[in-house]
Each structure stands twice: as structure tokens, then as C-alpha cells.
Amino acid sequence: MTDVFPLDKWMQEGKEIYIDREFKGSREEYIESLKNSRTIYVSNIPLRTKEERLWNIFSVCGKIENVVMGVNNQFEFVGFAFIIFKDREGADNAVRYLNIKIDDKFIKLDKDIGFSEKRRFGRGRGGNQLKFDYVKKRPGRY
């Protein structure tokens, strides 16, 4: 196991990190919150994916406290989720080691400063995934 948390490596490479616009604090405080977080944000999840499948996938990384599926204002799943582990190591393991596809679609994982109920609801019909706002709904798709 490597001693360098992925965020440290990313910053060493000069890449900019995304800071949530709702965060009230300095960049350094945000980075420290990410390092200590037990939560990951998972995006690009196929819309037919069930919560149980995410529990099964991520439980190999550590014990899970909760899985929160992102929904729109009609309570339809919109392709993102928060996985909250019982300890930081589980979240770090997921970000460090999981590079997987669900239904032939690579999912994207990022450490997150933590889930709050208002973040369950995505922005736009597709949970801030604008491509969904411009695609006509067809039977068997999305």
C-alpha cells in the first residue's frame, strides 16, 4: 500500500482541485476535510443501477455506513451517489484502487467533504449531468 494519498499526488502534479461552492473555509481547510473524509462521490453511474449493487461493489474497500443515491425532483435516480464508509481507510481504498465499469460504463470516483441532505438532489433533470437534459427520453434508454 502506498503512503501517498491520491489527493497529495494529484496536487504534486500541479492539477487543480474542485472546491465545492457551498464550502465555507479556506482552500487548505477544504483539502484537509477531503483527506479526513469517509465519503466518496461517485458519478457516471448507469441510470438502471440499483443501490444494492453499489453496496456490493464498494464493500470490498471497507465497511459501508450508507449509500445515498442522487435523485431529481421526481425522485428518479440521476447517475450519482455518495458512499459513506465507516472509516476513512474505506474511502481512501475506493479512490485509490477501484477503476471499474458498471454496465460497460466507467464510473468516476472522488473523495468528498461529506454528504448533506440538500446534496441528494441533482441540479437539472440529470443531476447536473447536462447531457441528460438534452437527450429525449426513449423507451429503454435512461
C-alpha positions, 0 to 999 in steps of 0.5 A, spaced: 500 500 500 502 506 498 503 512 503 501 517 498 494 519 498 491 520 491 489 527 493 497 529 495 499 526 488 494 529 484 496 536 487 504 534 486 502 534 479 500 541 479 492 539 477 487 543 480 482 541 485 474 542 485 472 546 491 465 545 492 461 552 492 457 551 498 464 550 502 465 555 507 473 555 509 479 556 506 482 552 500 487 548 505 481 547 510 477 544 504 483 539 502 484 537 509 476 535 510 477 531 503 483 527 506 479 526 513 473 524 509 469 517 509 465 519 503 466 518 496 462 521 490 461 517 485 458 519 478 457 516 471 453 511 474 448 507 469 441 510 470 438 502 471 443 501 477 440 499 483 443 501 490 444 494 492 449 493 487 453 499 489 453 496 496 456 490 493 461 493 489 464 498 494 464 493 500 470 490 498 474 497 500 471 497 507 465 497 511 459 501 508 455 506 513 450 508 507 449 509 500 445 515 498 443 515 491 442 522 487 435 523 485 431 529 481 425 532 483 421 526 481 425 522 485 428 518 479 435 516 480 440 521 476 447 517 475 450 519 482 451 517 489 455 518 495 458 512 499 459 513 506 464 508 509 465 507 516 472 509 516 476 513 512 481 507 510 474 505 506 474 511 502 481 512 501 481 504 498 475 506 493 479 512 490 485 509 490 484 502 487 477 501 484 477 503 476 471 499 474 465 499 469 458 498 471 454 496 465 460 497 460 460 504 463 466 507 467 464 510 473 468 516 476 470 516 483 472 522 488 473 523 495 468 528 498 467 533 504 461 529 506 454 528 504 448 533 506 441 532 505 440 538 500 446 534 496 441 528 494 438 532 489 441 533 482 441 540 479 437 539 472 433 533 470 440 529 470 443 531 476 447 536 473 449 531 468 447 536 462 447 531 457 441 528 460 437 534 459 438 534 452 437 527 450 429 525 449 427 520 453 426 513 449 423 507 451 429 503 454 434 508 454 435 512 461 
